[in-house]
Amino acid sequence: MHLEALDTFTASARSVGTACTMAGMGMYLHRRKFVGGEGKRTLALVAQQATIPSFLFSTIVYCNQDWSTDPCPNISSDLSDVWVLVVWPFYVVTVGFLVGWLASVVSDTPKWQRKSVLAACAFGNATAVPITILMVIHANFPKTSKLGSVDPILFLSVYLLLYPVLQWSIGGWLLAPEETVEPTKQNKQVDCEKSDIESGRQINIVYNGYIQTDKGLVAIGTSGSTEEVPLVPEKIKSYTDTTPIGEEEGPKVVIVPLMETLKKVMSRVFQPPVMGALVGLFVASTSLRGLFVDLVHRSDGALFEWIFDGIYSIGQAAVPINMIILGCNLSAAQMETNTDKLLSKETMMAIIVGKMVIMPIIGISSVLFLKEYFWDVPDGIDASFYLVAMIVFVTPTANNVMVMVELSGSGSKEGIAQVIGFQYLVAPILLSLSVTAVVAVASQI
């Protein structure tokens, strides 16, 4: 029995409607000024440091405590049959980067916005939207059919073993804020007197957020600022030497120690969401899982079940908080008067077409090709396997990208919020068409 196209459209519309409702709450909170700039950043930090790691950990370790006599689903045992889903994120993200690069070239995106375009195309929503769609699809098929007998969400959890690692490591690296230069031995702090300034020496003076110029003290960080402070204290601090700089003297090269470089790389790659996924995978693959969830009687009788229940409850707030952040930034984008912070219409159109049209076509074509010549998935689970392999290509940009952009302090965060909002605007049509095609292919395999 095939799922009717109208039912598939309804499933997609319901999932998109749920996401839009949560985003609408974020817009309301921002418009009422309950959540401002610092509030958005705080929510983003809560998501990155607590709710998203908890969600990933609990999803991988989870076992429904329903007093069932059936054994708990074991992800590690499923890997032998569907191991390709573990490395599938590499292919999905690579295709996304290629599509993002093509979109930036075609739309002539400014260089400082290209990283955001790459992230918007490479990292699709792999939790809230696909989980909702897969649940509805699975419920609409009879238990005797392939898609009705095997829950595809189980295979999505296999995909999520590595995808968050790539998303938060590569994405976090890509969208990481620029490092600020701190005083070093080569760039040391010295005291200077007022007479040094009056003597005409070339010197940059930093004092309470101002820099010395020929017009006086000018505020730092305000492009084109004319705010000046004519009064110069008798003794102030400088972050550069007082030696005059010659015209032929080039900038000094500061050599960063190897360990410091490695530390920065590790801090960007192994972010809290990545650690949550990796720790969850380790616990689920060992006997430690039985300490957090009752694998025998499935009756909440594990020794540390209370710890897992707390982590699980925190994780359930991940999707709503992400959508609220998206709604706040979408509201900020609509209120933004500085068009330099927004993506151009050409760039936004290129992202939408690339993410919602080209990516689904590539995903469906890739699965059909690999199934014909390379993949040999056991009968009975093949339909759910192929459904998950394709569904991760068709979803809009991940809300976590908005979290990473918010944390990075990027000037394009309003633009990314706007383009994600437009993707959800066209999702009832484009996403529903893509899901209909995906379900048709998976059910006929």
C-alpha positions in Angstrom: 0.0 0.0 0.0 1.4 3.3 -1.1 1.1 6.5 0.9 -1.1 8.9 -1.0 0.4 12.1 -2.2 -2.1 14.1 -0.3 -1.1 12.3 2.9 2.5 13.0 2.3 1.7 16.7 1.7 -0.2 16.8 4.9 2.7 15.2 6.8 5.2 17.7 5.5 2.8 20.6 6.1 2.2 19.5 9.7 5.9 19.3 10.5 6.6 22.7 8.9 3.7 24.2 10.7 5.0 22.9 14.0 8.4 24.5 13.4 6.9 27.8 12.2 4.7 27.9 15.4 7.8 27.7 17.6 9.7 30.3 15.4 6.6 32.5 15.7 7.0 32.5 19.5 10.6 33.7 19.0 9.4 36.5 16.8 6.8 37.5 19.4 9.4 37.6 22.2 11.8 39.7 20.1 9.1 42.2 18.9 8.0 42.7 22.5 11.6 43.3 23.4 11.6 40.4 25.9 14.6 38.9 24.1 17.2 41.3 22.7 20.8 41.0 21.5 22.3 39.6 24.8 19.2 37.5 25.3 19.6 35.8 21.9 23.3 35.1 22.6 22.4 33.7 26.0 19.8 31.4 24.4 22.4 30.3 21.8 24.9 29.5 24.5 22.3 27.5 26.4 21.6 25.5 23.2 25.2 24.9 22.4 26.4 24.1 26.0 23.4 22.3 27.4 20.3 21.4 25.4 21.9 20.2 22.1 24.6 18.0 23.8 21.9 16.5 26.1 19.6 15.9 23.1 22.3 14.0 21.1 23.4 12.0 24.1 19.9 10.9 25.1 18.8 10.1 21.5 21.7 7.7 21.1 21.4 6.1 24.5 17.6 6.1 24.7 15.5 3.0 25.3 11.8 3.3 25.8 10.8 2.3 29.3 7.5 0.7 28.5 7.8 -2.6 30.4 8.2 -4.4 27.1 9.8 -7.8 26.9 11.4 -6.9 23.6 15.1 -6.1 23.7 16.0 -2.4 23.4 17.1 -1.3 20.0 20.9 -1.6 19.8 22.5 0.9 17.5 25.9 -0.9 17.6 24.3 -4.1 16.2 22.5 -2.2 13.5 25.8 -0.7 12.2 26.8 -4.0 10.6 23.8 -3.8 8.2 23.5 -0.1 7.7 27.1 1.1 8.4 27.0 3.2 5.4 24.7 5.6 7.2 27.5 6.3 9.6 29.7 7.8 6.9 26.8 9.1 4.8 27.1 12.5 6.4 30.5 13.0 4.7 28.9 12.7 1.3 25.9 14.9 2.2 28.0 17.7 3.6 30.4 17.5 0.7 27.6 17.8 -1.8 26.2 20.7 0.3 29.5 22.5 0.1 29.7 22.1 -3.6 26.2 23.4 -4.1 26.9 26.3 -1.7 30.1 27.2 -3.6 28.1 27.1 -6.9 25.4 29.2 -5.3 27.9 31.8 -4.1 29.6 32.0 -7.5 26.3 32.2 -9.5 24.9 34.9 -7.2 28.3 36.8 -6.9 28.1 36.7 -3.1 30.5 39.0 -1.3 33.6 37.3 0.1 32.8 37.9 3.7 29.4 36.2 3.3 30.5 33.1 1.4 31.2 31.0 4.5 27.6 31.5 5.7 26.3 30.5 2.3 28.4 27.3 2.4 27.1 26.5 5.9 23.5 27.2 4.8 23.7 24.7 1.9 25.9 22.0 3.6 24.1 21.6 6.9 20.4 20.6 6.7 18.0 20.0 9.5 18.5 16.4 10.7 16.4 16.4 13.8 13.2 18.3 14.2 11.9 18.3 10.6 13.0 14.8 9.5 11.9 13.2 12.8 8.4 14.7 12.5 8.1 13.7 8.8 9.4 10.1 9.4 7.1 9.6 12.4 4.1 10.6 10.3 5.1 8.5 7.3 5.8 5.5 9.5 2.4 5.8 11.2 0.6 6.0 7.8 1.9 2.7 6.5 0.5 -0.6 7.7 2.6 -2.8 9.9 2.8 -5.4 7.1 4.6 -3.0 4.8 8.4 -2.3 4.8 8.0 1.3 5.9 5.4 0.4 8.5 7.2 -2.5 10.0 10.6 -0.9 10.6 10.8 2.5 12.3 13.0 4.7 10.0 13.9 6.9 13.0 16.2 4.1 14.2 18.3 4.5 11.1 18.2 8.3 11.4 19.8 7.9 14.8 22.6 6.0 13.1 23.0 8.9 10.7 23.1 11.2 13.7 26.1 9.4 15.2 28.5 11.3 12.9 26.5 14.2 11.4 26.5 16.4 14.6 30.3 15.9 14.8 30.7 17.2 11.3 28.1 20.0 11.8 29.6 21.4 15.0 33.2 20.8 14.1 33.4 21.9 10.5 30.5 24.3 10.9 31.9 25.7 14.2 35.3 26.1 12.5 33.8 27.7 9.4 31.7 30.2 11.4 34.1 30.7 14.3 34.6 34.4 15.3 37.9 36.0 14.4 40.6 35.9 17.0 41.5 39.1 18.6 45.1 40.1 19.2 46.1 40.1 22.8 49.2 41.9 24.2 52.3 39.7 23.8 56.0 40.1 24.3 56.3 41.5 20.8 53.4 43.7 21.4 53.9 44.7 25.0 52.2 47.3 27.2 54.2 50.3 28.1 53.5 53.5 29.9 53.7 56.8 28.0 53.5 60.3 29.1 51.6 63.2 27.5 54.9 64.6 26.3 55.4 61.6 24.1 52.2 62.4 22.2 53.0 66.1 22.0 56.4 65.3 20.6 54.8 64.0 17.4 55.9 60.3 17.7 53.9 57.8 15.7 52.1 55.9 18.4 48.7 54.3 18.8 47.3 54.9 22.2 44.5 52.7 23.6 42.5 54.2 26.5 39.1 53.0 27.6 38.1 51.9 24.1 39.7 54.8 22.2 42.6 55.1 19.9 44.9 58.1 19.5 44.7 59.9 16.1 45.8 63.3 14.8 42.3 64.5 15.7 42.4 63.3 19.3 41.0 60.1 20.8 38.5 58.3 18.5 36.2 55.5 19.6 37.3 52.0 18.5 34.9 49.7 16.6 32.7 52.5 15.2 33.4 52.6 11.5 33.6 56.2 10.3 33.0 57.4 13.8 33.6 61.1 14.5 33.3 60.7 18.2 36.4 62.3 19.7 37.8 63.0 23.1 40.0 66.1 23.1 41.3 65.6 26.6 44.4 63.3 27.0 45.2 62.1 30.5 48.6 62.7 31.8 49.4 59.0 31.9 47.7 56.3 29.8 48.4 52.8 28.5 49.7 51.8 25.1 49.7 48.4 23.5 52.5 49.2 21.1 56.1 50.3 21.5 57.0 54.0 21.4 59.6 53.6 18.7 58.7 55.5 15.5 57.5 53.3 12.7 59.4 53.8 9.4 57.5 53.8 6.1 59.5 50.8 4.8 59.1 48.8 7.9 56.6 45.9 7.4 54.2 44.4 10.0 55.8 42.1 12.6 55.0 38.4 12.3 54.0 36.8 15.5 54.8 33.1 15.6 52.1 31.2 17.5 53.4 28.2 19.5 52.4 24.7 18.1 50.5 23.7 21.3 48.5 26.9 21.3 47.5 26.2 17.7 46.5 22.7 18.5 44.5 23.8 21.5 42.6 26.3 19.4 41.9 23.6 16.8 40.7 21.1 19.4 38.5 23.7 21.1 36.8 24.4 17.8 36.4 20.9 16.6 35.4 19.2 19.9 32.6 21.5 20.9 30.0 20.4 23.5 27.5 19.0 20.9 30.3 16.9 19.4 31.3 15.6 22.8 27.6 14.8 23.6 27.3 12.7 20.4 30.7 11.0 21.0 30.0 10.2 24.7 26.5 8.9 23.7 28.0 6.6 21.1 30.6 5.3 23.6 28.0 4.6 26.3 25.6 3.0 23.9 28.3 0.7 22.5 29.4 -0.6 26.0 27.8 -2.1 29.1 27.7 1.4 30.6 24.3 1.9 28.8 22.7 -0.4 31.3 23.6 2.0 34.1 21.6 4.8 32.5 18.6 2.9 31.0 17.0 -0.3 32.1 17.8 -2.8 29.3 16.3 -5.9 31.0 12.9 -5.0 32.4 12.6 -1.6 30.8 10.9 -0.3 33.9 13.1 2.7 34.9 15.1 0.5 37.2 18.7 1.4 36.1 21.1 2.6 38.7 21.6 6.0 37.2 18.2 6.3 35.4 17.5 9.5 37.3 20.6 11.1 35.8 19.5 10.0 32.3 16.0 11.3 32.9 17.3 14.7 33.7 19.6 14.8 30.7 16.7 13.6 28.5 14.4 16.3 29.8 17.0 19.0 29.2 17.5 17.6 25.6 13.8 18.0 24.8 14.2 21.7 25.0 16.8 21.8 22.2 14.4 22.0 19.3 12.1 24.7 20.8 15.1 26.8 21.9 16.6 26.5 18.4 13.4 27.6 16.7 12.9 30.5 19.2 16.5 31.7 18.3 15.5 31.4 14.6 12.4 33.4 15.2 14.2 36.1 17.1 16.8 36.5 14.3 14.1 36.4 11.7 12.4 39.3 13.5 15.7 41.2 13.7 16.2 40.6 10.0 12.8 42.1 9.2 13.5 45.1 11.4 17.1 45.6 10.0 17.5 48.8 8.1 21.2 48.3 7.3 21.0 46.2 4.1 24.8 45.5 4.3 23.9 42.9 7.0 21.4 41.1 4.8 22.1 38.7 2.0 21.3 40.0 -1.5 18.2 38.7 -3.3 20.3 36.8 -5.7 22.2 35.1 -2.9 19.0 34.1 -1.1 17.4 32.8 -4.2 20.5 30.8 -5.0 20.6 29.3 -1.5 16.9 28.4 -1.7 17.1 26.8 -5.1 20.3 25.0 -4.1 19.1 23.6 -0.8 15.4 22.9 -1.6 15.6 21.8 -5.3 19.2 20.8 -6.4 20.1 19.0 -3.1 17.0 16.7 -3.2 17.6 15.9 -6.9 21.2 14.9 -6.2 20.2 12.9 -3.1 17.5 10.8 -4.9 19.7 10.3 -7.9 22.7 9.2 -5.7 20.6 6.7 -3.8 19.2 5.2 -7.0 22.7 4.9 -8.5 24.3 3.4 -5.4 21.5 1.0 -4.8 21.7 -0.3 -8.4 25.5 -0.8 -8.5 27.0 -0.9 -5.0 24.6 -1.1 -2.0 23.1 -4.5 -0.9 20.8 -3.7 2.0 19.0 -6.7 3.6 15.4 -7.1 2.5 12.9 -5.9 5.1 14.9 -2.9 6.2 15.9 -1.6 2.8 12.9 0.7 2.4 13.5 2.5 5.7 17.2 2.7 5.0 16.8 4.3 1.6 14.1 6.7 3.0 16.5 8.0 5.6 19.4 8.2 3.1 17.3 10.5 0.9 15.3 12.5 3.5 18.5 14.1 4.9 19.0 15.8 1.5 15.6 17.5 1.3 15.3 19.4 4.6 15.9 23.2 5.0 19.0 24.6 6.6 19.6 23.4 10.1 18.6 25.7 13.0 21.9 24.9 14.6 23.5 27.0 11.8 21.6 29.9 13.2 23.0 29.1 16.7 26.6 28.9 15.3 26.1 32.2 13.4 24.7 33.9 16.6 27.6 32.7 18.7 30.1 33.8 16.1 28.9 37.4 16.1 28.9 37.3 12.3 27.5 40.3 10.5 25.5 38.0 8.3 23.3 36.5 11.1 20.3 38.6 10.1 20.8 37.4 6.5 21.0 33.7 7.5 17.9 34.1 9.6 16.1 35.6 6.7 17.1 32.9 4.2 16.1 30.1 6.7 12.8 31.9 7.1 12.2 32.0 3.3 13.1 28.3 3.1 10.3 27.5 5.6 8.0 29.8 3.7 8.4 27.7 0.5 8.7 24.4 2.4 4.9 23.5 2.2 5.3 23.3 -1.6 9.0 22.4 -2.3 9.5 20.2 0.8 6.2 18.4 0.3 7.1 17.7 -3.4 10.5 16.4 -2.4 9.1 14.2 0.4 6.5 12.8 -2.0 9.2 11.8 -4.4 11.4 10.3 -1.7 8.5 8.2 -0.2 7.6 7.0 -3.7 11.1 5.8 -4.5 11.6 4.2 -1.0 8.2 2.4 -1.1 8.9 0.9 -4.5 12.3 -0.4 -3.8 
